[in-house]
Amino acid sequence: MQEFNRRLTEVRIRTMKGTLKGSDEYYLLKHQNHLLGVKPNAKEA
C-alpha cells in the first residue's frame, strides 16, 4: 500500500508540474489529492 501511495504521489506531482499554478486543476491536485484514492462508486459509511 505504501508503494502504491508513493507512485500515486509521483504521478500527481508530475501532473502538477505540467499545469499552471493558480488553475483549478493545480488546486485540486494539490489540495484535494485524497480524492484520487477513492473508488468512484464507493458509498459513504
Phi and psi restraints in degrees (value plus and minus 20) as a CYANA .aco file:
   2 GLN   PHI     -82.1   -42.1
   2 GLN   PSI     -60.8   -20.8
   3 GLU   PHI     -84.5   -44.5
   3 GLU   PSI     -61.3   -21.3
   4 PHE   PHI     -79.4   -39.4
   4 PHE   PSI     -66.3   -26.3
   5 ASN   PHI     -83.9   -43.9
   5 ASN   PSI     -59.0   -19.0
   6 ARG   PHI     -82.5   -42.5
   6 ARG   PSI     -65.5   -25.5
   7 ARG   PHI     -85.1   -45.1
   7 ARG   PSI     -60.7   -20.7
   8 LEU   PHI     -83.0   -43.0
   8 LEU   PSI     -60.9   -20.9
   9 THR   PHI     -84.7   -44.7
   9 THR   PSI     -60.8   -20.8
  10 GLU   PHI     -80.6   -40.6
  10 GLU   PSI     -65.1   -25.1
  11 VAL   PHI     -86.3   -46.3
  11 VAL   PSI     -61.5   -21.5
  12 ARG   PHI     -81.1   -41.1
  12 ARG   PSI     -65.6   -25.6
  13 ILE   PHI     -87.4   -47.4
  13 ILE   PSI     -61.1   -21.1
  14 ARG   PHI     -80.6   -40.6
  14 ARG   PSI     -60.5   -20.5
  15 THR   PHI     -87.4   -47.4
  15 THR   PSI     -60.1   -20.1
  16 MET   PHI     -80.9   -40.9
  16 MET   PSI     -56.6   -16.6
  17 LYS   PHI     -86.2   -46.2
  17 LYS   PSI     -41.8    -1.8
  18 GLY   PHI    -112.5   -72.5
  18 GLY   PSI     -19.7    20.3
  19 THR   PHI    -132.2   -92.2
  19 THR   PSI     141.9   181.9
  20 LEU   PHI     -98.8   -58.8
  20 LEU   PSI     115.8   155.8
  21 LYS   PHI     -84.3   -44.3
  21 LYS   PSI     118.6   158.6
  22 GLY   PHI      73.6   113.6
  22 GLY   PSI     -31.2     8.8
  23 SER   PHI     -98.6   -58.6
  23 SER   PSI     142.0   182.0
  24 ASP   PHI     -81.0   -41.0
  24 ASP   PSI     -59.9   -19.9
  25 GLU   PHI     -81.9   -41.9
  25 GLU   PSI     -63.9   -23.9
  26 TYR   PHI     -82.7   -42.7
  26 TYR   PSI     -65.6   -25.6
  27 TYR   PHI     -79.5   -39.5
  27 TYR   PSI     -66.8   -26.8
  28 LEU   PHI     -84.1   -44.1
  28 LEU   PSI     -61.5   -21.5
  29 LEU   PHI     -86.0   -46.0
  29 LEU   PSI     -54.8   -14.8
  30 LYS   PHI    -101.1   -61.1
  30 LYS   PSI     -62.7   -22.7
  31 HIS   PHI    -125.1   -85.1
  31 HIS   PSI     -38.4     1.6
  32 GLN   PHI    -139.0   -99.0
  32 GLN   PSI      11.7    51.7
  33 ASN   PHI     -87.3   -47.3
  33 ASN   PSI     -38.8     1.2
  34 HIS   PHI     -84.5   -44.5
  34 HIS   PSI     -41.0    -1.0
  35 LEU   PHI     -92.0   -52.0
  35 LEU   PSI     -39.7     0.3
  36 LEU   PHI     -86.3   -46.3
  36 LEU   PSI     -48.4    -8.4
  37 GLY   PHI    -111.6   -71.6
  37 GLY   PSI     -17.2    22.8
  38 VAL   PHI    -109.8   -69.8
  38 VAL   PSI     115.3   155.3
  39 LYS   PHI     -89.7   -49.7
  39 LYS   PSI     117.6   157.6
  40 PRO   PHI     -82.0   -42.0
  40 PRO   PSI     -49.9    -9.9
  41 ASN   PHI    -123.0   -83.0
  41 ASN   PSI      -6.1    33.9
  42 ALA   PHI     -89.8   -49.8
  42 ALA   PSI     114.9   154.9
  43 LYS   PHI    -115.8   -75.8
  43 LYS   PSI     122.7   162.7
  44 GLU   PHI     -91.3   -51.3
  44 GLU   PSI     123.4   163.4
